[in-house]
Amino acid sequence: MADGAYDGIILGSGHNSLVLQAYLCRAGLHVLCLERNNVAGGGLRTEEWPAGSGSLHNTHSFYHRALTRQPWYADLELEKHGARYIEPDLNVAMLLPEGDEVLEWWTDFDRTVDSFARVSRRDADALRRWRDAFVPVVRDILVPEAQAPPLPADERCTRLLQTPAGRLLLETSALSPHEFVRREFGHPAIQAGLLFFNGLREVDMNAPGFGHHIPALLASDGKAQMCLGGSARLAESLVAAVEEAGGQVRTGVDLARIVIESGRAVGVETVGGERITARRFVASGLNPQQTFLELIDTVHLPATWRSAAAAFRYNLLAPLFGLYVDLDEAPRYAAAERYPELDDAFMVIIGLDSVEDFDEMVLAHQQGRIPPMVMWGSCPTRFDPSQAPAGRHTAFMWEKVPYRLHGAASNWDAEAEAHGRRMLACWQTYAPNLEDAVRHHFIRPVHDIPKLLPNMREADLLVGSLGEGQVGYDRPFPGAGHYRGHLEGLYLCGSCCHPSGNVTGLPGYNAAQVLLGDLGLRAEFGYD
Ligand SMILES: Cc1cc2nc3c(=O)[nH]c(=O)nc-3n(C[C@H](O)[C@H](O)[C@H](O)COP(=O)(O)OP(=O)(O)OC[C@H]3O[C@@H](n4cnc5c(N)ncnc54)[C@H](O)[C@@H]3O)c2cc1C
């Protein structure tokens, strides 16, 4: 197999795989990406529903935070390949249940402070104080850390202790998000809003080590953005960048195993019996159980490595139930009578009242029951009419629900339709015009997610929880946190790696730095 046609093979065509592939191809390597689905891009999925209707729905990611600020976006010239993003000004609006108050997060921070001041002057001051304190933390530490392979914890800590920003980061991250919010903010709705905003990223709000997440989000320049034409356009632009650089993406390929010879990854075998060889590497965009337990024969890996992969944990709070609607007109929220800007809100959060609601949501997940309804969503066509036929709209709501309902994911079979209707009814209480405006609705229950994207085990959209032993240098597990997969020529590049999931492309970007370094090749990276 030594004279294979490809330098390397990448497993799965999530955006991280495609980012990695594009850098490798631009560095002169001949690289093939293999995908089991019939369309490339993983969570960058846009579906037309009903078929032939011209109504587009982004069912596995819509809010792409700070995407155009990611270094690979410019490096890979994705706008040349068709990607276009917008970042709506009123980025997030949380409707308080009485319907007469709204918390607003604007791209203009002063407007965010004004909105918080309507609810609590004291909390608005705290918001500004923490945002100002964290600007250097985000700019000088957190952003560069996310865009590079992680350092060992001791080395990182020694470095952080050398600067005021580093010490502030260490002090704040010693808290849990919950402790941080309760210590620094007083109003229950503001506490809840900040925690939920944080929870959208699936971090355990009770876990020490994550207290810095909320001030970091406040201080971050990058807000939620959307891809014009739908999230799939980003995938299409990545595939175009890969192909322009000579790479290939093959879809509809079921993998049977990664071929190991003399302790080295040298190719793959498909379920159909095809052998494809790789001269220099195999990189996996899949989760650790798929890569190390399902695709590699037991004999090739030490038992300790296999048990570490088997123990890789998933986020309890990550699964999202999706409700998608085709509309004759955009949702009109009752609260817009008092706050007309709500008509142009990008993300709208409804149903959240106080921190106790959040606690109840976590408890319900632990107990496998449906929590009190808290949802968030958008009407994409307000900002991009191309996603529906002229004069019509599409919109959606997502809700966090447990993957195992009453102990088993299959229990959703009997419950999902009724739950979708309950979500719609709840949405209508905030946006009464939906009662007449909905032409069709469809749902995507949580147990459907891993059927389509098996790397998102237990419907965990981050592909692995951000807890003890699964962050930074230790992600996905201690010993594997450097994008290398124990065997020579084997690499990891998906969301199970630092800095984790969501559409950031950074696991793929960092894997490209490691892999090209190992191969003695150079590429133009954004940080050069
Ligand atoms: C309902 C929902 C909403 C979300 N909303 C957002 C959002 O608004 N913003 C955001 O940033 N993120 C969001 N996410 C998360 C985001 O989709 C993921 O974090 C991201 O797609 C992970 O990227 P990835 O490159 O690691 O892998 P994925 O995008 O998961 O891609 C992995 C690919 O590998 C393929 N694959 C799996 N197993 C095999 C196999 N055995 N052989 C071959 N191929 C295989 C899969 O088919 C898939 O194409 C959402 C996820 C869900 C489910």
The ligand as a Gaussian input file, in Angstrom:
#p B3LYP/6-31G(d) Opt

LIG

0 1
 C      -29.919000      21.248000      15.941000
 C      -28.523000      21.805000      15.915000
 C      -28.341000      23.172000      15.885000
 C      -27.058000      23.712000      15.894000
 N      -26.911000      25.066000      15.823000
 C      -25.683000      25.607000      15.774000
 C      -25.528000      27.010000      15.599000
 O      -26.499000      27.747000      15.426000
 N      -24.261000      27.500000      15.600000
 C      -23.150000      26.697000      15.719000
 O      -22.031000      27.208000      15.686000
 N      -23.280000      25.356000      15.842000
 C      -24.506000      24.797000      15.873000
 N      -24.659000      23.445000      15.980000
 C      -23.439000      22.635000      16.187000
 C      -22.655000      22.405000      14.908000
 O      -23.513000      21.869000      13.929000
 C      -21.508000      21.427000      15.185000
 O      -20.798000      21.774000      16.347000
 C      -20.541000      21.373000      14.004000
 O      -21.224000      21.025000      12.836000
 C      -19.438000      20.346000      14.242000
 O      -18.574000      20.383000      13.149000
 P      -17.559000      19.206000      12.815000
 O      -16.736000      19.671000      11.677000
 O      -16.829000      18.792000      14.021000
 O      -18.429000      17.969000      12.432000
 P      -19.923000      17.751000      11.780000
 O      -20.400000      19.032000      11.240000
 O      -20.669000      17.104000      12.817000
 O      -19.557000      16.807000      10.596000
 C      -19.099000      15.485000      10.757000
 C      -19.316000      14.753000       9.459000
 O      -18.832000      13.431000       9.591000
 C      -19.749000      12.555000       8.954000
 N      -19.616000      11.223000       9.514000
 C      -19.993000      10.794000      10.738000
 N      -19.704000       9.495000      10.887000
 C      -19.118000       9.097000       9.736000
 C      -18.586000       7.867000       9.275000
 N      -18.593000       6.781000      10.038000
 N      -18.074000       7.831000       8.027000
 C      -18.038000       8.929000       7.239000
 N      -18.537000      10.116000       7.621000
 C      -19.062000      10.206000       8.856000
 C      -21.099000      13.162000       9.239000
 O      -22.064000      12.694000       8.323000
 C      -20.786000      14.649000       9.081000
 O      -20.957000      15.086000       7.763000
 C      -25.923000      22.863000      15.941000
 C      -26.102000      21.486000      15.930000
 C      -27.381000      20.958000      15.917000
 C      -27.534000      19.470000      15.906000

